[in-house]
Every structure is written in structure tokens, then in C-alpha cells.
Amino acid sequence: MRLLSALGTLGFFIAIAVPAAASDAVTASIAVTVQVSSRTSLRVSSELLEFADAGGTTPTAAVDFRAGARVAAGSDVVLTVEPLRAIDGPGGAADVDAAVSFSGEGDGTLTGSLAPTQPAVAGRWHGSGLRQGRLVFTLHASAAGVYSLPVRFVLSTP
């Protein structure tokens, strides 16, 4: 908006500074440079994965997301998910024999697994726009019980 106002003001002064007759033509050129800054917006339905394993089942937890980005032409947008601590197993104890994998539903989502405190790429898109989808997390545990895992989602433009 400021750019348009500045251009309008500049055009006004050019018109005043150069007197012209009705039959004269006046031409002016203005060089304009625009810098687009990256901007992201991310909404997720939950930042806590909760699994209830009754034994003999494969428990899952789903997180819906809505990711928006404005990036320079040719840039990528990356969605990562990172466990914030070890999986809390039955009784609240950290269970070293539990692992979590995920699969994506939606354009640009990926499949992978979560490593302790390491980010995993869950989605990758090319260019600006709004994307939405779902990540389905699957628990692989050696014992039945209730498990929870806090996670952090980050949308970035590397």
C-alpha cells in the first residue's frame, strides 16, 4: 500500500515538474524492486500423541494440520515433527522398547519414523500456498498400556 502511495506521489510531482503542451507527449520510467519475505502459518489439532494399546492391536494417533506459506518463487516449504522427550509408557515410565512411525494423508505429506529428540520431515511442498492434511502416527511397543508423546511441529522455508 505504501509503495502504491509513493508511486502515485512521484507521478504527481513528475507531471507538475514537466510542463507540457496538449500536443506534447511525456514519458517517464521508474525502476521498482520488490523483496518478498517468507512467511508461514501452521495450525495443528494436537501437540500430544496419545496411544492406548490394549494388547494385540496397533494403536494410532492422528493430527490434522493446516499449513500456509508465502515464499519466493522456486522455494520449498518443509513441515517437521520432533518428539520433545521419550515416550511415556505404562505407569508414566519412559519405555525404551517403543517406537513411533507416521504416514501422511494429503498432498506433499511423507512417511517416516520418529527418533528421540530428532526432527523428522513429515511434509515438503514447492512454492507458496495453503496445504492441509493429516499425519497418522502408529505406536510399536513391546507392552500393552497407555502411552503419550509430546511433539513439536515446525513449518519452515529453508
Backbone as numpy.savetxt, mean C-alpha at the origin, in Angstrom:
# Nx Ny Nz CAx CAy CAz Cx Cy Cz
-3.65 24.35 -7.69 -4.48 25.54 -7.69 -3.61 26.78 -7.69
-2.50 26.77 -6.88 -1.60 27.91 -6.85 -0.93 28.10 -8.20
-0.60 26.98 -8.85 0.05 27.04 -10.14 -0.86 27.73 -11.16
-2.13 27.37 -11.18 -3.06 27.99 -12.11 -3.22 29.47 -11.82
-3.26 29.85 -10.55 -3.39 31.25 -10.17 -2.16 32.03 -10.61
-0.97 31.46 -10.41 0.27 32.12 -10.81 0.34 32.28 -12.32
-0.07 31.26 -13.05 -0.06 31.35 -14.51 -1.05 32.41 -15.00
-2.20 32.49 -14.39 -3.20 33.50 -14.76 -2.68 34.91 -14.49
-2.04 35.10 -13.35 -1.48 36.40 -13.00 -0.37 36.79 -13.97
0.50 35.85 -14.29 1.59 36.09 -15.24 1.04 36.46 -16.61
0.02 35.77 -17.06 -0.60 36.07 -18.34 -1.20 37.47 -18.35
-1.78 37.90 -17.25 -2.37 39.23 -17.13 -1.30 40.31 -17.30
-0.16 40.12 -16.60 0.91 41.11 -16.69 1.56 41.14 -18.06
1.66 40.01 -18.72 2.20 39.98 -20.08 1.28 40.76 -21.01
-0.01 40.60 -20.86 -0.97 41.30 -21.71 -0.91 42.81 -21.48
-0.67 43.26 -20.25 -0.59 44.68 -19.94 0.74 45.26 -20.43
1.84 44.52 -20.25 3.17 45.02 -20.56 3.41 45.18 -22.06
2.72 44.46 -22.88 2.95 44.52 -24.32 1.71 45.12 -24.98
1.76 46.40 -25.25 0.61 46.98 -25.94 0.56 46.47 -27.37
-0.61 46.14 -27.84 -0.76 45.61 -29.19 -1.97 46.23 -29.84
-1.83 46.41 -31.10 -2.98 46.90 -31.87 -3.89 45.74 -32.14
-5.10 46.02 -32.57 -6.07 44.97 -32.82 -5.60 44.02 -33.90
-4.77 44.48 -34.82 -4.30 43.61 -35.91 -3.01 42.88 -35.57
-2.33 43.23 -34.45 -1.08 42.58 -34.07 -1.38 41.28 -33.32
-0.48 40.32 -33.47 -0.58 39.06 -32.72 0.60 38.97 -31.78
0.35 38.60 -30.53 1.40 38.46 -29.53 1.42 37.02 -29.06
2.60 36.45 -29.05 2.76 35.07 -28.60 3.76 35.03 -27.45
3.48 34.27 -26.42 4.39 34.13 -25.29 4.48 32.66 -24.93
5.63 32.23 -24.49 5.84 30.85 -24.05 6.29 30.85 -22.60
5.77 29.92 -21.87 6.12 29.78 -20.46 6.51 28.33 -20.23
7.68 28.10 -19.64 8.11 26.74 -19.29 7.59 26.40 -17.90
6.94 25.28 -17.77 6.39 24.84 -16.49 6.95 23.47 -16.16
7.44 23.31 -14.95 7.94 22.03 -14.49 7.08 21.58 -13.31
6.64 20.32 -13.35 5.79 19.78 -12.29 6.50 18.58 -11.68
6.56 18.55 -10.37 7.14 17.43 -9.66 6.03 16.72 -8.90
5.81 15.44 -9.21 4.77 14.66 -8.55 5.40 13.90 -7.39
4.93 14.14 -6.20 5.41 13.43 -5.02 4.56 12.19 -4.80
5.20 11.12 -4.38 4.47 9.88 -4.10 3.60 10.07 -2.86
2.46 9.39 -2.88 1.55 9.44 -1.74 0.82 8.11 -1.68
0.70 7.56 -0.47 0.02 6.28 -0.31 -1.04 6.37 0.78
-2.00 5.47 0.68 -3.07 5.36 1.68 -3.41 3.88 1.80
-3.46 3.38 3.02 -3.72 1.96 3.25 -4.70 1.78 4.39
-5.72 0.97 4.15 -6.68 0.58 5.20 -6.74 -0.93 5.23
-6.63 -1.49 6.43 -6.73 -2.94 6.61 -7.81 -3.24 7.63
-8.43 -4.41 7.49 -9.53 -4.77 8.39 -9.05 -5.21 9.77
-7.78 -5.64 9.87 -7.25 -6.07 11.17 -5.73 -6.08 11.13
-5.13 -5.83 12.29 -3.68 -5.95 12.43 -3.33 -7.05 13.43
-4.30 -7.91 13.71 -4.08 -9.04 14.60 -4.67 -10.29 13.94
-3.80 -11.25 13.67 -4.26 -12.51 13.09 -4.59 -13.45 14.24
-5.82 -13.96 14.26 -6.25 -14.87 15.31 -6.68 -16.18 14.68
-6.09 -17.26 15.15 -6.36 -18.59 14.62 -6.89 -19.48 15.74
-7.94 -20.24 15.47 -8.47 -21.21 16.43 -8.32 -22.59 15.80
-7.36 -23.35 16.29 -7.07 -24.68 15.76 -7.68 -25.72 16.70
-8.73 -26.37 16.23 -9.43 -27.37 17.04 -8.81 -28.75 16.88
-7.74 -28.87 16.14 -7.11 -30.16 15.90 -7.69 -30.78 14.64
-6.83 -31.16 13.73 -7.28 -31.79 12.49 -7.77 -30.80 11.44
-7.75 -29.51 11.76 -8.16 -28.50 10.78 -6.97 -27.60 10.46
-7.10 -26.86 9.42 -6.09 -25.87 9.08 -6.73 -24.50 9.25
-6.44 -23.82 10.36 -7.09 -22.54 10.64 -6.58 -21.42 9.74
-7.47 -20.52 9.39 -7.12 -19.37 8.56 -7.63 -18.09 9.20
-7.03 -16.98 8.79 -7.47 -15.64 9.18 -7.36 -14.77 7.93
-8.37 -13.97 7.66 -8.38 -13.13 6.46 -8.31 -11.65 6.85
-7.58 -10.90 6.04 -7.48 -9.45 6.21 -7.82 -8.80 4.88
-8.85 -7.96 4.90 -9.22 -7.20 3.70 -8.42 -5.90 3.70
-8.01 -5.47 2.52 -7.26 -4.22 2.43 -7.77 -3.36 1.29
-7.48 -2.08 1.41 -7.78 -1.09 0.38 -6.54 -0.19 0.31
-5.84 -0.25 -0.81 -4.57 0.46 -0.97 -4.66 1.44 -2.13
-4.30 2.67 -1.85 -4.28 3.69 -2.90 -2.92 4.33 -2.98
-2.49 4.66 -4.19 -1.18 5.29 -4.35 -1.18 6.24 -5.53
-0.44 7.32 -5.35 -0.14 8.23 -6.45 1.37 8.24 -6.57
1.86 7.79 -7.72 3.30 7.68 -7.93 3.67 8.26 -9.29
4.94 8.54 -9.46 5.43 9.01 -10.75 5.26 7.89 -11.78
5.13 8.27 -13.03 4.95 7.29 -14.11 6.08 6.26 -14.08
5.71 4.99 -14.21 6.70 3.92 -14.26 7.13 3.39 -12.90
6.56 3.89 -11.81 6.96 3.45 -10.47 6.10 2.29 -9.99
6.64 1.54 -9.05 5.93 0.42 -8.44 5.39 0.81 -7.07
4.38 0.06 -6.63 3.80 0.19 -5.30 3.88 -1.20 -4.67
4.36 -1.28 -3.41 4.57 -2.57 -2.76 3.84 -2.61 -1.42
3.10 -3.70 -1.20 2.43 -3.96 0.07 3.21 -5.04 0.80
3.66 -4.73 2.03 4.38 -5.73 2.82 3.61 -5.99 4.11
3.84 -7.19 4.67 3.27 -7.55 5.96 4.42 -8.10 6.80
4.45 -7.68 8.08 5.54 -8.07 8.97 4.99 -8.50 10.33
5.37 -9.69 10.79 4.99 -10.08 12.15 5.71 -9.19 13.16
5.01 -8.76 14.20 5.62 -7.88 15.19 6.28 -8.64 16.33
5.94 -9.90 16.49 6.59 -10.76 17.49 6.28 -12.20 17.14
6.73 -13.12 17.95 6.49 -14.55 17.70 5.00 -14.86 17.88
4.59 -15.95 17.28 3.19 -16.39 17.40 2.92 -16.79 18.83
1.83 -16.23 19.40 1.41 -16.64 20.74 0.53 -17.88 20.58
0.97 -18.97 21.19 0.24 -20.23 21.10 -0.66 -20.47 22.29
-1.06 -21.72 22.49 -1.94 -22.06 23.61 -1.35 -21.60 24.94
-2.16 -20.96 25.74 -1.71 -20.48 27.04 -0.89 -19.21 26.96
-0.76 -18.61 25.78 0.00 -17.37 25.63 1.48 -17.56 25.39
1.95 -18.80 25.39 3.37 -19.04 25.19 3.73 -18.96 23.71
4.92 -18.47 23.43 5.38 -18.41 22.04 5.66 -19.83 21.57
5.08 -20.21 20.43 5.19 -21.56 19.90 6.18 -21.55 18.73
7.33 -22.19 18.91 8.34 -22.19 17.86 7.99 -23.17 16.75
7.02 -24.06 16.98 6.62 -25.03 15.97 5.41 -24.57 15.16
5.22 -23.30 15.03 4.09 -22.77 14.27 4.64 -21.86 13.17
4.01 -21.95 12.01 4.39 -21.11 10.87 3.12 -20.58 10.21
3.26 -19.47 9.52 2.11 -18.85 8.85 2.47 -18.58 7.39
1.58 -19.03 6.51 1.72 -18.72 5.09 0.52 -17.86 4.69
0.61 -17.24 3.50 -0.52 -16.41 3.05 -0.67 -16.53 1.55
-1.89 -16.26 1.11 -2.17 -16.17 -0.32 -3.08 -14.97 -0.52
-2.91 -14.34 -1.67 -3.67 -13.13 -1.95 -4.83 -13.39 -2.88
-5.88 -12.63 -2.68 -7.04 -12.63 -3.56 -7.21 -11.20 -4.06
-7.02 -10.99 -5.34 -7.11 -9.66 -5.92 -5.92 -9.39 -6.82
-6.09 -8.46 -7.70 -5.07 -8.12 -8.68 -3.77 -7.68 -8.00
-2.65 -8.30 -8.35 -1.35 -7.91 -7.84 -0.95 -8.50 -6.51
-1.85 -9.25 -5.85 -1.49 -9.87 -4.58 -0.64 -11.10 -4.82
0.15 -11.47 -3.83 1.11 -12.56 -3.96 0.87 -13.65 -2.92
1.64 -14.71 -3.04 1.63 -15.83 -2.09 3.00 -15.89 -1.43
3.03 -16.22 -0.14 4.31 -16.30 0.55 4.14 -16.83 1.95
5.17 -16.62 2.76 5.13 -17.04 4.16 5.76 -15.96 5.02
5.39 -15.95 6.28 5.90 -14.96 7.23 7.07 -15.55 7.99
8.17 -14.83 8.03 9.32 -15.18 8.84 9.31 -14.26 10.05
9.80 -14.72 11.20 9.76 -13.89 12.41 10.41 -12.52 12.19
9.67 -11.47 12.46 10.09 -10.07 12.39 10.71 -9.66 11.04
10.42 -10.37 9.99 10.90 -10.02 8.65 9.71 -9.68 7.76
9.76 -8.55 7.05 8.66 -8.20 6.15 8.59 -9.16 4.97
7.39 -9.47 4.54 7.15 -10.30 3.36 6.33 -9.49 2.37
6.68 -9.56 1.10 5.93 -8.83 0.08 4.63 -9.58 -0.18
3.51 -8.88 0.02 2.19 -9.49 -0.15 1.47 -8.98 -1.38
1.97 -7.87 -1.96 1.36 -7.33 -3.17 2.31 -6.39 -3.87
2.20 -6.34 -5.19 3.03 -5.44 -5.99 2.22 -4.98 -7.19
2.20 -3.65 -7.39 1.47 -3.06 -8.50 2.36 -2.08 -9.24
2.02 -1.84 -10.48 2.76 -0.90 -11.31 1.87 0.32 -11.57
2.32 1.48 -11.10 1.59 2.71 -11.36 0.59 3.08 -10.28
0.01 4.26 -10.47 -0.95 4.81 -9.50 -2.29 4.10 -9.59
-3.10 4.29 -8.55 -4.46 3.77 -8.57 -4.90 3.23 -7.23
-6.12 2.73 -7.23 -6.72 2.15 -6.03 -6.84 0.65 -6.23
-6.33 -0.11 -5.26 -6.43 -1.57 -5.32 -7.09 -2.04 -4.03
-7.85 -3.11 -4.16 -8.43 -3.73 -2.98 -8.38 -5.24 -3.15
-8.31 -5.91 -2.03 -8.23 -7.36 -2.09 -8.27 -7.95 -0.70
-7.83 -9.19 -0.64 -7.85 -9.93 0.63 -6.59 -10.78 0.71
-6.04 -10.86 1.91 -4.93 -11.76 2.19 -5.45 -12.81 3.16
-5.29 -14.07 2.79 -5.73 -15.18 3.63 -4.50 -15.84 4.23
-4.40 -15.81 5.54 -3.27 -16.36 6.27 -3.65 -17.74 6.80
-2.73 -18.70 6.66 -2.98 -20.07 7.11 -1.94 -20.45 8.15
-2.41 -20.98 9.28 -1.53 -21.41 10.37 -1.17 -22.87 10.20
0.11 -23.17 10.36 0.61 -24.55 10.36 1.26 -24.76 11.73
0.55 -25.44 12.63 1.03 -25.60 14.00 1.08 -27.08 14.38
1.96 -27.37 15.32 2.11 -28.76 15.78 1.09 -29.15 16.85
0.45 -28.17 17.47 -0.51 -28.46 18.52 -1.79 -27.64 18.33
-2.91 -28.22 18.73 -4.19 -27.51 18.65 -4.21 -26.40 19.69
-5.03 -25.39 19.45 -5.16 -24.30 20.39 -5.52 -23.01 19.70
-5.51 -21.94 20.48 -5.80 -20.61 19.95 -4.48 -19.86 19.81
-4.23 -19.33 18.63 -2.99 -18.63 18.33 -3.29 -17.21 17.90
-2.39 -16.29 18.21 -2.55 -14.91 17.74 -1.19 -14.37 17.30
-1.25 -13.47 16.32 -0.04 -12.89 15.76 -0.32 -11.45 15.33
0.26 -10.47 16.04 0.11 -9.08 15.59 1.01 -8.84 14.37
0.49 -8.11 13.40 1.25 -7.83 12.18 1.15 -6.34 11.84
2.10 -5.89 11.03 2.10 -4.52 10.53 2.07 -4.57 9.01
1.17 -3.81 8.41 1.08 -3.70 6.95 1.67 -2.35 6.56
2.46 -2.35 5.49 3.08 -1.11 5.00 2.90 -1.04 3.49
2.46 0.10 3.00 2.35 0.35 1.58 3.44 1.37 1.23
4.33 1.00 0.31 5.46 1.87 0.01 5.67 2.00 -1.49
6.45 3.00 -1.85 6.81 3.25 -3.25 8.33 3.28 -3.32
8.94 2.10 -3.50 10.42 2.05 -3.47 11.06 2.81 -4.61
